Structure formats: C-alpha cells, structure tokens
Amino acid sequence: MMKQTIVRALLIAAALGILCCTAMAVTVSPDWTYKGQATVRSVSISGDGGLIAAGGDDAKTTLIGPGGAVQWQKGAAAALGAVSIAPDGSAVGAGGSDNRVYLYDVNGDLRWSTVLPTRIYGVGVADGGAYVAVGGSDDRCHLFDGTGTSAWSYMTGDDVLAVAITPDAGLIAAGSNDDRVYLFDQAGKLLWSRILFANVLAVALSPDGNYVAAGSADTKVYLYDRDGTLLWSTPTRGSVSAVSVSEGGEWIAAGSLDQNAYLFDRNGLVIWNQAIGTSVRGAAISADGTHLAFGGDDNLVRTFTVESPVQTTTVSTTVPTTTGIETGALSIASSPSGAEIYLDNRYMGITPLTLQDLAPGNYAVFLQRQGFEPWTGNVSVSAGATVTVNATLNPTAPTETTPTEAAATPFAALGAAAIAAAVLLLRRR
C-alpha cells in the first residue's frame, strides 16, 4: 500500500510539473481596461489587436483603440447582444434586442442597417465588411452581403445564439439552442453539424478556416477541425459563453460563467486562466495570439498581452482525455422511420439519425411515434466505434368499446327517435 501511495504521488507530481512548465510557456500581462455603463455582452478584436469593439446592455457599439481610448460610440434602440469587427479593422457590425443589424465603417459612419423579425444574438463581419453573418431568435443563420442584401438564410432547430465568419467569408459557423454546431460555405451549403449535450452559446473560426471552436452550456470548450472531427473538449466550471481562435488554431480564448477567463493551447490544455470576479460574457484573441480581450457583468472590458507565445504540442500525450479518439457514434433507425429520439431524456432528432462525438459510456434510448408503442433500450458507446440501433415500433392497439358503452347505444337511438316523433306531432297540430 505504501509503495502504491508513493507511486501515485510521483505520478501526480510529474503531471503537475508538466502542467506548470506548460503554464510558464507564456506570460500574460494585464494591459488596459475600459469601463462601460452596463454589462458587456460581446467583444471583438481586429487581427492585429489594435482595435476592439464592445457592446452590451448600454445599447452602444463602442470602438476602442490603443491604451483604451474610445474612438467612437453609436447608440441602438435596445441592448446589444453581439458586436464584431472585421479582421482587417475596416468595419464593425452589431445587433441586439431592437431586431436590427448595423454595419459601420472604421470611422463610425453607418454603412447600412436592416430590420429582421428576430432578436439578434450573434454577428460576424468579414474583411472589408463584404459579408455579415447574423444569428437570432428566428432559428436562422443569415448571411448578408456588403450592401445589406440577404444572400441566404438557413433554418436550424432553435435560436441561433452565436455566429462566426472567416476573413474571406469562405466559411460561416453557427451555434444553436438546439445543441448543435453548424458549418456552412459561402453559398449557404451545410458542410456539417455536430451535436453537443447542451446549448451552444459561442462559436469561433480560426482566420485560416481550419479550426472551429465552440462553447457550450455543458461547461466545455470544443475544438473541431475543418472536416468536423472533434480534436478535443475541455471542461471549465461553468457555461462557456464566449470563444475565439487565433491563426492556425494555436490559441483558443474563452470566457465562462464560472467568472474565469481562459487561454487554451491547440491540444486543449489550459495554459492560463484569470479569475475575473464576474461572469465573463465576451472573449477575443488577435490573429497572432498576442492580444486578449474579455467583457463581463461588471461593465468592464479587460485586455491582456501575451508575451512570446510558444507552441506546446509536446504535452498532448499528457491529456489523452481531450483527443479525438475518445468519442464514438450511435446510428439509430426505426421501422417505420420518423420516430422522435431521446438520449438520456434529451431530444436529439428524428430517425434515421447518426449521433456523432458521443463520450464513451452507457446511454438510455427512447423512441416515440404517434400511433405506435414507445421503444426503449440501453446502448453502450465505445471510443472510435459506431453502435447501430434498429428498432421495430409496434402499432398501438385500437381502443375497444366497453360493454356499458355498447349497451347504451340502442337506448340512445330509441330516445332520439322518440324525440323526433314528438316534434313531428307538435308540428301537425
């Protein structure tokens, strides 16, 4: 027993040593802060880190320059849910509870605005303001061109809470209240979607389009490659409300309702975190990973400088729980098809359906379709494998007429006939 205890202690010490060395791979220093008048719900940073856009419950789009100097502010009719600055710093987009999308140039002049039949939750702006992605309570991901004309919209299963767009507008990502991450091309074609186990509160794309990050109410930060393969997922201690990705997916910034700001490396390891003391609603990182910005419930925009970042790919073997091989899939079909699928009491979709990126373990499956008896079963999902469920649904037995009801039928008929005869006699008189 003593030997086992010593071995465990050495393993823990070694792991902590690796983590500490990795944490020292970067030095993150506070830069400047800006205090607004209400909760800051969204922040966005230009590619070079020189400009930061912020918006929130004060209904103002604020552009902030070096040292925290306000460049301009523009008011909206209601609280803002999202802001986005083009990576080249040429345009700023915003949207909120007034159902309106705004696009400004770098000087604060309004290029265009348009009203949608929806509250705006997410905005993403491409270089030059050539395209603007929008998500809202109408369950749709929208894409507008540089004149404010709708290019396309895609219906998801619930409110679209977050969107992101690459600088060249080649890819658009969306996160929805239906627990899914979506990736589209510029023409609006769905490239893939992945289901998580809670609402997707935040999405981000690396500038090169090779990585997609997501933050979820399940407390985790997720990183996918361009093809939708899950590279890792790492938990925080609260819902992840904001994510942002640097070039090449080298660094992922995140904000959580656990009141912490985070910086992850490409392997999913937390290399820095800062207790903010309030729920973090917005997070942004510059393309080169040297500038960070966070916004939250204390009305502050906080910025940090990341000094001499270095790659930490050598630590990937120390965190095997975050690699892509740790998930499995579940393919569910029914006869007849069209049955609602519930996995551990969570609605997942309609049969036939393949559920990707499931953590290994046991799951309770429940299927239901009108006119058929419910089907239940338990399945075990293994890493790197797809489990198939083929369920046969039995028709619901027809409701039989009870003897009492059957006996009452002749009497009811006789009563109706008697009433009709009485009415006829009265008319003749």
C-alpha positions as CSV (number, residue, x, y, z in Angstrom):
1,M,0.0,0.0,0.0
2,M,2.8,2.4,0.9
3,K,4.5,1.6,-2.4
4,Q,1.3,2.3,-4.4
5,T,0.9,5.6,-2.5
6,I,4.4,6.7,-3.3
7,V,4.0,5.8,-7.0
8,R,0.7,7.7,-7.2
9,A,2.3,10.7,-5.5
10,L,5.2,10.7,-8.0
11,L,2.8,10.4,-11.0
12,I,0.8,13.4,-9.7
13,A,3.9,15.4,-9.1
14,A,5.2,14.6,-12.6
15,A,1.8,15.7,-14.1
16,L,1.8,18.9,-12.1
17,G,5.4,19.6,-13.2
18,I,4.4,19.2,-16.8
19,L,1.4,21.5,-16.4
20,C,3.4,24.1,-14.5
21,C,6.1,24.1,-17.2
22,T,3.5,24.4,-19.8
23,A,1.8,27.3,-18.0
24,M,5.1,29.1,-17.9
25,A,5.4,28.8,-21.7
26,V,3.5,32.1,-22.0
27,T,3.5,35.3,-19.9
28,V,0.1,37.0,-19.9
29,S,0.2,40.6,-18.6
30,P,-2.8,43.0,-17.9
31,D,-2.9,45.8,-20.4
32,W,-5.8,48.3,-20.2
33,T,-9.4,48.3,-19.0
34,Y,-12.4,50.2,-20.2
35,K,-15.5,50.7,-18.1
36,G,-18.9,50.9,-19.8
37,Q,-22.3,51.7,-18.3
38,A,-23.7,48.2,-18.3
39,T,-22.9,44.6,-18.8
40,V,-20.5,44.0,-21.7
41,R,-22.0,41.0,-23.6
42,S,-19.7,40.9,-26.6
43,V,-16.1,41.9,-27.5
44,S,-14.3,41.5,-30.8
45,I,-10.7,42.3,-31.8
46,S,-9.0,43.2,-35.1
47,G,-6.5,40.8,-36.5
48,D,-3.5,43.0,-35.3
49,G,-5.0,43.6,-31.9
50,G,-5.1,47.3,-32.4
51,L,-8.9,47.8,-32.3
52,I,-11.5,46.3,-30.0
53,A,-15.3,46.6,-30.4
54,A,-17.6,46.2,-27.4
55,G,-21.3,46.1,-26.9
56,G,-23.9,45.2,-24.3
57,D,-26.8,46.3,-22.2
58,D,-25.9,50.0,-22.6
59,A,-27.2,49.7,-26.2
60,K,-23.9,51.2,-27.5
61,T,-21.4,49.9,-30.0
62,T,-18.0,51.2,-28.8
63,L,-14.8,51.1,-30.8
64,I,-11.7,51.2,-28.6
65,G,-8.2,51.9,-29.7
66,P,-4.7,51.5,-28.2
67,G,-4.5,52.3,-24.5
68,G,-8.3,52.0,-24.1
69,A,-9.0,55.3,-25.9
70,V,-12.6,55.4,-27.2
71,Q,-12.6,56.0,-31.0
72,W,-16.4,56.4,-31.3
73,Q,-19.7,55.2,-29.9
74,K,-23.0,54.6,-31.7
75,G,-26.3,54.0,-30.0
76,A,-29.0,51.4,-30.7
77,A,-32.6,51.4,-29.7
78,A,-32.1,48.4,-27.3
79,A,-29.4,46.3,-25.6
80,L,-26.8,44.8,-27.9
81,G,-26.3,41.0,-28.0
82,A,-23.3,40.9,-30.3
83,V,-20.6,43.0,-31.9
84,S,-17.9,42.1,-34.5
85,I,-15.0,43.9,-36.0
86,A,-13.7,42.8,-39.4
87,P,-10.2,41.2,-39.1
88,D,-8.7,43.9,-41.2
89,G,-10.3,46.5,-38.9
90,S,-12.3,48.2,-41.7
91,A,-15.9,47.6,-40.5
92,V,-17.8,47.0,-37.3
93,G,-21.1,45.1,-37.1
94,A,-23.6,45.0,-34.2
95,G,-27.1,43.6,-33.4
96,G,-29.4,43.3,-30.5
97,S,-32.8,43.4,-29.0
98,D,-34.1,46.1,-31.3
99,N,-34.1,43.4,-34.1
100,R,-31.7,45.5,-36.2
101,V,-28.3,44.7,-37.7
102,Y,-25.9,47.6,-38.1
103,L,-22.7,47.9,-40.1
104,Y,-20.4,50.8,-39.6
105,D,-17.1,51.8,-41.2
106,V,-14.0,52.3,-39.2
107,N,-14.9,55.9,-38.6
108,G,-18.3,55.1,-37.2
109,D,-20.3,56.1,-40.2
110,L,-23.3,53.8,-40.8
111,R,-23.0,51.8,-44.0
112,W,-26.3,50.1,-43.7
113,S,-28.8,48.7,-41.2
114,T,-31.6,46.3,-41.7
115,V,-34.5,45.0,-39.5
116,L,-35.2,41.3,-39.0
117,P,-38.2,39.7,-37.4
118,T,-35.9,38.4,-34.7
119,R,-33.8,39.4,-31.7
120,I,-30.1,39.4,-32.7
121,Y,-27.8,37.1,-30.7
122,G,-24.8,36.8,-33.0
123,V,-22.9,38.9,-35.6
124,G,-19.8,38.1,-37.6
125,V,-18.1,40.5,-40.1
126,A,-15.7,39.5,-42.9
127,D,-12.8,41.6,-44.2
128,G,-14.0,44.9,-45.7
129,G,-17.5,44.3,-44.4
130,A,-18.0,42.4,-47.6
131,Y,-20.3,39.9,-45.8
132,V,-22.0,39.8,-42.4
133,A,-23.3,36.7,-40.7
134,V,-26.2,37.0,-38.3
135,G,-28.0,34.7,-35.9
136,G,-31.1,35.3,-33.8
137,S,-34.3,34.1,-32.2
138,D,-35.9,33.2,-35.6
139,D,-33.8,30.0,-35.5
140,R,-31.9,31.1,-38.6
141,C,-28.4,31.8,-39.6
142,H,-28.4,34.7,-42.1
143,L,-25.7,35.9,-44.5
144,F,-25.8,39.5,-45.8
145,D,-23.6,41.0,-48.5
146,G,-21.8,44.3,-48.2
147,T,-24.9,46.3,-49.1
148,G,-27.1,44.7,-46.6
149,T,-28.8,42.4,-49.1
150,S,-29.7,38.9,-47.9
151,A,-27.6,36.3,-49.5
152,W,-29.2,33.3,-47.8
153,S,-30.6,32.0,-44.5
154,Y,-30.6,28.5,-43.0
155,M,-33.2,27.2,-40.5
156,T,-31.8,25.4,-37.5
157,G,-33.7,23.7,-34.8
158,D,-33.8,26.6,-32.3
159,D,-32.5,30.1,-31.6
160,V,-29.1,30.8,-33.2
161,L,-27.0,32.1,-30.3
162,A,-23.7,32.7,-32.0
163,V,-22.1,33.0,-35.4
164,A,-18.6,33.4,-36.9
165,I,-17.2,34.0,-40.3
166,T,-13.7,33.7,-41.8
167,P,-12.0,36.9,-43.1
168,D,-12.7,35.9,-46.7
169,A,-16.3,34.8,-45.9
170,G,-15.5,31.3,-47.2
171,L,-16.9,29.6,-44.1
172,I,-19.6,30.5,-41.7
173,A,-20.2,28.8,-38.3
174,A,-23.3,28.9,-36.1
175,G,-24.1,27.7,-32.6
176,S,-27.8,27.0,-31.8
177,N,-30.1,26.4,-28.8
178,D,-30.7,23.0,-30.5
179,D,-27.4,21.9,-29.1
180,R,-25.7,21.9,-32.5
181,V,-22.6,23.4,-34.1
182,Y,-23.1,24.1,-37.9
183,L,-20.6,24.9,-40.6
184,F,-21.6,26.4,-44.0
185,D,-19.8,27.5,-47.1
186,Q,-20.3,31.0,-48.6
187,A,-23.2,29.8,-50.7
188,G,-25.1,28.5,-47.7
189,K,-24.4,24.8,-48.2
190,L,-24.3,22.9,-44.9
191,L,-20.9,21.2,-44.7
192,W,-21.5,19.5,-41.4
193,S,-23.2,19.8,-38.0
194,R,-22.3,18.3,-34.7
195,I,-24.4,17.8,-31.6
196,L,-23.3,18.6,-28.1
197,F,-25.1,17.9,-24.8
198,A,-26.3,21.4,-24.1
199,N,-27.0,24.8,-25.8
200,V,-24.1,26.0,-28.0
201,L,-23.5,29.5,-26.6
202,A,-20.4,30.5,-28.6
203,V,-18.6,29.6,-31.8
204,A,-15.4,30.9,-33.5
205,L,-13.4,30.2,-36.6
206,S,-9.6,30.4,-36.9
207,P,-8.7,33.0,-39.6
208,D,-7.4,30.3,-41.9
209,G,-10.7,28.4,-41.6
210,N,-9.0,25.2,-40.4
211,Y,-10.5,25.1,-36.9
212,V,-13.9,25.6,-35.4
213,A,-14.2,26.3,-31.6
214,A,-17.5,26.1,-29.6
215,G,-18.5,26.9,-26.1
216,S,-21.5,25.1,-24.5
217,A,-23.8,25.3,-21.5
218,D,-22.3,21.9,-20.7
219,T,-19.2,23.8,-19.4
220,K,-16.9,22.6,-22.1
221,V,-14.8,24.2,-24.8
222,Y,-14.7,22.1,-28.0
223,L,-12.3,22.3,-30.9
224,Y,-13.1,20.7,-34.3
225,D,-11.0,20.6,-37.5
226,R,-12.4,21.9,-40.8
227,D,-13.9,18.5,-41.6
228,G,-15.9,18.4,-38.3
229,T,-13.6,15.9,-36.5
230,L,-13.6,16.6,-32.7
231,L,-10.0,17.2,-31.7
232,W,-10.7,17.8,-28.0
233,S,-13.1,19.0,-25.4
234,T,-12.0,20.5,-22.1
235,P,-14.4,21.4,-19.2
236,T,-14.4,24.6,-17.2
237,R,-16.6,25.1,-14.1
238,G,-19.4,26.9,-15.7
239,S,-21.2,27.5,-19.0
240,V,-18.8,28.7,-21.7
241,S,-20.3,31.9,-23.1
242,A,-17.5,33.1,-25.5
243,V,-14.7,31.6,-27.6
244,S,-12.2,33.0,-30.0
245,V,-9.4,31.3,-32.1
246,S,-6.0,32.6,-33.3
247,E,-4.4,31.7,-36.6
248,G,-3.9,28.0,-37.1
249,G,-5.8,27.2,-34.0
250,E,-2.7,27.7,-31.9
251,W,-4.6,29.5,-29.2
252,I,-8.2,29.5,-28.0
253,A,-9.5,32.2,-25.7
254,A,-12.7,31.5,-23.7
255,G,-14.9,33.2,-21.2
256,S,-17.1,31.3,-18.7
257,L,-19.9,32.0,-16.3
258,D,-17.6,30.5,-13.7
259,Q,-16.1,34.0,-13.6
260,N,-12.8,33.0,-15.3
261,A,-11.0,33.9,-18.5
262,Y,-9.1,31.1,-20.2
263,L,-6.4,30.5,-22.7
264,F,-6.0,27.0,-24.2
265,D,-3.4,25.7,-26.5
266,R,-4.2,23.7,-29.6
267,N,-4.1,20.4,-27.6
268,G,-6.8,21.6,-25.2
269,L,-4.6,22.3,-22.3
270,V,-5.3,25.3,-20.1
271,I,-2.1,27.4,-20.2
272,W,-3.5,30.4,-18.5
273,N,-6.6,31.4,-16.6
274,Q,-7.6,34.5,-14.7
275,A,-10.3,34.9,-12.1
276,I,-12.3,37.9,-13.2
277,G,-14.7,38.0,-10.3
278,T,-17.8,38.3,-12.5
279,S,-19.4,36.3,-15.3
280,V,-17.4,36.6,-18.5
281,R,-19.7,37.2,-21.5
282,G,-17.2,38.1,-24.3
283,A,-13.8,36.8,-25.3
284,A,-11.5,37.7,-28.2
285,I,-7.9,36.9,-29.3
286,S,-5.9,38.6,-32.1
287,A,-4.9,36.5,-35.1
288,D,-1.3,36.2,-33.9
289,G,-2.4,35.3,-30.3
290,T,-0.6,38.2,-28.7
291,H,-3.7,40.2,-27.6
292,L,-6.7,39.2,-25.5
293,A,-9.9,41.0,-24.6
294,F,-12.7,40.0,-22.2
295,G,-16.0,41.6,-21.2
296,G,-18.5,40.8,-18.5
297,D,-21.2,41.6,-16.0
298,D,-19.0,44.2,-14.1
299,N,-19.3,46.6,-17.2
300,L,-15.5,46.2,-17.9
301,V,-13.5,45.4,-21.0
302,R,-10.3,43.9,-19.8
303,T,-7.3,43.4,-22.2
304,F,-4.1,41.4,-21.8
305,T,-0.9,41.0,-23.7
306,V,0.5,37.5,-24.4
307,E,4.3,37.7,-24.5
308,S,6.5,35.4,-26.6
309,P,3.9,32.6,-27.1
310,V,5.5,29.3,-28.0
311,Q,3.9,26.0,-29.2
312,T,3.2,23.4,-26.6
313,T,2.4,20.4,-28.8
314,T,4.6,18.1,-26.8
315,V,2.1,18.0,-24.0
316,S,-0.6,16.3,-26.0
317,T,0.2,12.9,-24.6
318,T,-0.4,14.1,-21.0
319,V,-4.1,14.9,-21.7
320,P,-5.4,11.8,-23.5
321,T,-9.0,12.6,-22.4
322,T,-9.1,15.5,-24.8
323,T,-8.2,13.8,-28.1
324,G,-10.5,13.0,-30.9
325,I,-10.3,9.2,-30.5
326,E,-12.2,9.5,-27.2
327,T,-15.6,9.7,-28.8
328,G,-17.9,7.2,-30.5
329,A,-21.1,7.4,-32.6
330,L,-24.6,6.0,-32.4
331,S,-26.7,5.2,-35.5
332,I,-30.4,5.0,-34.8
333,A,-33.1,3.7,-37.2
334,S,-36.6,2.7,-36.7
335,S,-39.3,0.9,-38.7
336,P,-41.3,2.9,-39.5
337,S,-39.0,5.9,-39.6
338,G,-39.8,9.3,-38.3
339,A,-39.7,8.5,-34.6
340,E,-38.5,11.1,-32.1
341,I,-35.2,10.2,-30.5
342,Y,-34.4,10.9,-26.9
343,L,-30.9,10.1,-25.5
344,D,-30.8,10.2,-21.7
345,N,-34.1,12.1,-21.8
346,R,-32.7,14.7,-24.2
347,Y,-34.3,15.2,-27.5
348,M,-31.8,14.5,-30.3
349,G,-33.8,14.4,-33.6
350,I,-35.8,12.1,-35.9
351,T,-35.0,8.6,-37.1
352,P,-32.9,7.7,-39.0
353,L,-30.1,9.7,-37.4
354,T,-26.4,9.2,-36.6
355,L,-25.2,11.0,-33.5
356,Q,-21.5,11.8,-33.6
357,D,-18.9,12.7,-31.0
358,L,-20.6,10.9,-28.1
359,A,-18.5,10.3,-25.0
360,P,-17.9,6.6,-24.3
361,G,-20.4,5.1,-21.9
362,N,-24.0,3.8,-21.4
363,Y,-27.0,5.7,-22.8
364,A,-30.7,5.2,-22.5
365,V,-32.5,5.4,-25.8
366,F,-36.2,6.3,-26.0
367,L,-38.2,6.4,-29.3
368,Q,-41.7,7.5,-29.9
369,R,-44.0,8.0,-32.9
370,Q,-47.7,8.8,-32.9
371,G,-49.8,5.6,-33.4
372,F,-47.0,3.3,-32.2
373,E,-45.9,2.0,-28.8
374,P,-42.8,3.7,-27.4
375,W,-39.5,1.8,-27.7
376,T,-36.8,1.9,-25.0
377,G,-33.3,0.4,-24.8
378,N,-29.9,0.8,-23.4
379,V,-26.7,1.0,-25.5
380,S,-23.0,1.2,-24.8
381,V,-20.9,3.5,-26.9
382,S,-17.2,2.8,-27.3
383,A,-14.4,5.1,-28.5
384,G,-13.7,5.0,-32.2
385,A,-16.8,2.8,-32.9
386,T,-20.3,3.3,-34.2
387,V,-23.1,1.5,-32.5
388,T,-26.2,0.7,-34.6
389,V,-29.8,0.5,-33.2
390,N,-32.6,-0.8,-35.4
391,A,-35.9,-0.6,-33.5
392,T,-39.2,-2.0,-34.7
393,L,-42.2,0.0,-33.5
394,N,-45.4,-1.8,-32.8
395,P,-48.7,-0.2,-33.7
396,T,-50.8,1.0,-30.8
397,A,-53.7,-1.4,-30.1
398,P,-57.1,0.0,-31.1
399,T,-59.3,1.2,-28.3
400,E,-62.1,-1.3,-27.6
401,T,-65.7,-0.2,-26.9
402,T,-66.7,-1.2,-23.4
403,P,-69.9,-3.2,-22.8
404,T,-71.5,-0.3,-21.0
405,E,-70.9,2.0,-23.9
406,A,-72.2,-0.7,-26.4
407,A,-75.4,-1.3,-24.3
408,A,-76.1,2.4,-24.1
409,T,-76.1,2.9,-27.9
410,P,-79.6,1.3,-28.6
411,F,-81.2,3.2,-25.9
412,A,-79.7,6.5,-27.1
413,A,-81.0,5.7,-30.6
414,L,-84.5,5.0,-29.3
415,G,-84.5,8.2,-27.3
416,A,-83.6,10.2,-30.3
417,A,-86.3,8.6,-32.4
418,A,-88.9,9.4,-29.7
419,I,-87.9,13.0,-29.5
420,A,-88.1,13.3,-33.3
421,A,-91.7,11.8,-33.3
422,A,-92.8,14.1,-30.6
423,V,-91.6,17.1,-32.6
424,L,-93.4,15.9,-35.7
425,L,-96.7,15.5,-33.8
426,L,-96.5,19.0,-32.4
427,R,-95.9,20.5,-35.9
428,R,-99.0,18.7,-37.3
429,R,-101.2,20.2,-34.5
